[in-house]
């Protein structure tokens, strides 16, 4: 009887059993597409449900009793795809979406990717689909949503404690050297910029946020090249010319580039210092003009596929500036309380410098099976710099005979970094595990030789000279786990870092040692509704270690009455980040809170007893900020778009003043970046972009920084069947980027006006030669190792 009942009801049981089918949505380049709408209809064309693909482009058909269904796959970037599915016969679905061509008012335009894409742990700015790809990497970063570059210092949501990486590899440079490297990195080599306000555990814990520049990979078979030249006219002329070459054949891919720049750099500044003790006012005017006739940038990248499971890559990057030189004439007037210039002195600073930066990396990737892989990365970087100056001062003080003072300084520094890292990754449709370990070692050596002129001869001064040696070992372990069931996405990680450091100062002799363990947790949650409203919440703990140059206590004199000095006892800054995000139809909102304990920064203070103005790096007590950032791209017409990037922030800095009292510096700050882009012909060969950037007044420790703005215009046009591209760029059209940086509390009353010669126009030409079309990649026979997976 039991067997008979089973036999009778078996067809019903089989029919009622609901099938489960996995699917994946990709584009023509086999890139997995997230947040794509998948609508499910029955045979009567009634909508049963709407699904959304996860970060891996995957979706699951389950809980459907229908025998046959119809899928409608929609995305704003691609054409709609319809597919009929037999639930009983279908095992796995592979959906490929293609770009859609529209023709409106005789303008034919290929739909482009959204300029900004929100992921669970980062914001991705796609440069390939923007007119600013004709600029250099520095200008691209300044126009990236959420990034500002006030006073030529990069910041993310008001924080300057950021880590800059290229293809996830740390860039050792800071300040002017970092700017120079990025200015010589061409925009057409950049694929995207990732703004990571809460970096996952895989990234080293340094910096409050990570700014990762993703360079393009060579996907074109054969040989091709790019000739590039750029002319810049600001106060003085500058230029860059170079060649990039690419070769790809089967398993081998090689890229090499060389760029050489030359020009004259200019910067205007005026210092004002008020001494209330003797009621005098000191005003110095310094217009800096430096020539650099040879800036060289080299990049070589080699990738080789050993077999279908193993890939290796080798990269070398170098920048060489053999000599930058200039002579500054800096007059200083000293006014008494009747506003009469009763004293003065003239500083003549004759100087030159050179810098050499090299980095070499090797990476090996090995697929262990279909779900897991192992990556081993080794990285070496070296930075060697020298700066020489001869400072002559003519003094004419009231009630004193005129006299001269002359001193020489020779500053040499050498930084070497080595790191090795192993990463393991395992993932399936819903789970992803990452784990790894990293060891790094840094060694720096700095030497300052000071000599002054006594009785017509230069004498070495040991009390003003200095040798500083610094070593740092860092060992890290991390693990993170992500779960992507569909509408919900979760990710959490933990990173542990042990740091051992030692700094030795020669004059006066001092040794500083420290070692510590720190834990850095991260957590993310993201929810996407059926109508594509996306909500995210994330938390991360970070550490910002001082730059190596900040630790050097040697006094680097600008002139007889002003110098810069680091501090070997600087503490590392602990940072807590909390972010709440919302995304819908290219609306991107980010509510954030940041707390920093002992942030390190540059401040200035005046010493009345010696009339010296001293700039030095120090830790302030704490800082905190909260705010809202907004980004939206409006596609007004197929040929016309408008982008808004806004950030409103309340910032507070607490510092101990020279009078040992606690001060609070606070402000509301607003940064705005508005741009509009036009495609002027039907082949998308002629594009124009107009933009305006505004920064309201801000703070940094003891400083209050005035507002500034900049208006720019970019136009590029392609000729000769897209082989030749010409670009024209006008920057800071109205010369409004200058800033006033002031300090005023207790007996401190000083400010300086700073303008960095940002008003310019740029003409660039780029010529593509060789094979420019993507061919179908050969199917590579599976290796024996893969058959055993």
C-alpha positions, 0 to 999 in steps of 0.5 A: 500500500505504501509503495502504491501511494508513493507511485501514485503521488510521485508525479505530483511531488516532483512537479511541486518540488521547486527548482533552484537555478543560479545565474550570473550577469556580465558585460561583453568584457566578462566583467560581473555586473552588480545591482542589475534588475532581474524581473521574473514573469510567468507564461501569462506575462504577470510579474512574479518577483524582481531580483537584484544581482549581488556584487559578484553579478549573481542571482538565484531563481528559487521559490518558483512553481512555474514550469517556464518563465521569462526573465527581463534583465535591465540596467541603465548602462546596457540594453535590455535582455529578455530570456525564456527559461525552462525551470526543469531543464535549465541548470545555470544561466549566463546573461551577457549585457551589451552597450546600447546605441542611441541616436537623438537629434543627429547625435549618436552616443554610446551609453557610458558607465556611471561616473561614480559607483558605490561598493560596500567598502568604497566609492569608485570614480571611473575616469575612463568615462570622463573628459578629465581623463586627458589631465594628469593623475594629480588633476584627476584626484583634485576632481574626484568626489570627496577629495580636496587638495587645499594648499596642495595637500590631499584630503578626504572629507577634511582629513589629511591623514590619507594613504595613497596607493597605486594598484593597491601598492603604497606610494612612499612619497608625500608633499611636493614629491607626491604631487610631482609623481602624480603630475607626471602620471598621464590620465589616459593610463588611469582606469579609476580612482577608489575613495576608501573611507573605511578600508577593509582589513586587507589594507595596512591600517595606516591613514584615516582613508585610502586613495587607490589609483587603479591603472589600466591593463593592456587588453589589446593583442599585438603592439601599440604605442602612444606619443604624448606632449603637453605645454603648460603656460602659467606665470612661466612655461612648462612642458612634458613629452613622452612615449608609452609602448604596449605589447601583448601576445598570448601569455605575455604582456609588456608595457613601458613608458618614459616621460620627461618634463621641464619648466619653471615653477612659481609661488607667491607668498607674504608673511605677516607677524605681529609681536605684541611684546615690542609692538612691531610688525614684520612683513616678508614678501617671498616670490619663489621661482625654481627651474627644473630642466629634467624631470624623468618618469619611467614605468615598466610592467611585465605580466606573464601567464605561466599556465592557466593557474599561475600568473606573475607580474613585475613592475618598476617605477622611477622618477628622477629629478637631477637638479632643481634650482633657484634664487629667492630675494626676500625683503622684510620690513619691520614696522613700529607702533606708529606704522613706520618701517624703521628696520629691514633686512634682505634674504638671498637664498641660493639653492638647488636640490635633486631627488631619485625615487625607485620602486620595484614590485613582484607579484605571483598569483596562483589559483588553488581551485575554482574557489580559492587563490593565493597571492604573494607580493614583494615590494621595494622602494627607495627615496634619495634626496639632497638639498643645498642652500646658501643663505645671505642676509643683509641686516639694517636694524634701527640703532644698529650698524648694518651687517651681513650674515651668511650660512650654508646647509646641506641636507641629505636623506635616504629612505628604504622600504621593503615589504612582503605580503601573502594573501589567501582568498576563497569565495563562492556565490555568497561567501568570501574569505580573505586572510593574509600576513605582511612584514615591512621594514623601513630604514631612513637616514638624514644628515644636515650639515650647517656652516656659517661665515665667521671672519670671512671663512665658513666654519662647520657648526656641530651644534646646528648640524644633525644626523637622524637614523630611524628604523621601523619593523611592522608585522601584520595579520588580517582576516575578513569574511563577507556574506552576500545572500542577495539584498543584504551584504555583510563584511567584517574583518580584523587586522592586528599590527605589531610595530617596533621602532627606533630613532636616534638623534646625534645632536644632542644625542637621544634614542627613542624606542617604542613597540606596540600591538594594535587591533583594527576592526572593520565592519560593513552592512549593506541593504538593497531594496527591490527598487534599488535603494541602497543603504550602508553602514560601516565602521573602521579603526585606523592609525596614522603614523607620522611621515618619516621626514616629520620625525627629523628634529634637525632645524631646516632654516628658511632664513635667519629668522625662520626654520622648520623642525620635526619631532622624533617623539611624535605619536601615531594618531588613532582614528575612528570612522563611522559612515552611513551611506545611501545610494539611489539612481546615482544619488550618493549620500554619506553621513560620517563621523570621525574622531582622531586622538593625538593627530599630528600636523604642521603648526607655526608659532612665533618666539618673541625673545628671538623674533623667530617664526618656527614651523614644526610638526606636533601632536594636538590633543584631539580632533573630531568631525561630522558631516554629509557628502553628496554626489549626483550625476544628471544625464540631462540629454544624451549629449549633456550631463551635470555632476554635483559633489558637495560636502558639509562638515563641522570640524573641531581641533583641540590643542595646547597653546604656547601658554599651556592652555587648552584651545578649541578651534572649530568651524563649519566647512563646505566644499563644492565641485560642480561640472557640466559636460557636453558631447559636441558631435555624433561620433563622440569625438569632441567633448567639453567640460566646464567646472567650478570648485569652492572651499569655504574657510577651514581649520588645521590645528592652530591654523584658520584657512580662508576660503578659495575657489577655482573655475576650469574648462576642458575641451578635447577633440579626436582626429584621424579616426581617433588616432590623434587627440588634442586637449585644451585645459584652462585652470583657475580662470579667475585666479581665485585659489589663493589662501590666507593661513592665520594663527591668532591666540594668546600672544600668537598673531601671524598669517601668510598669504599663499598663491601657487601659480594655479592659473594656467592653460594647457595644450596636450597632444596624444597620438595612438599608433599600432594596433588599437582594436581589441581582438578575441582572445585565444582560448588557452588550453587548460593545464594538467593542474587545472584538470585535477582541481 
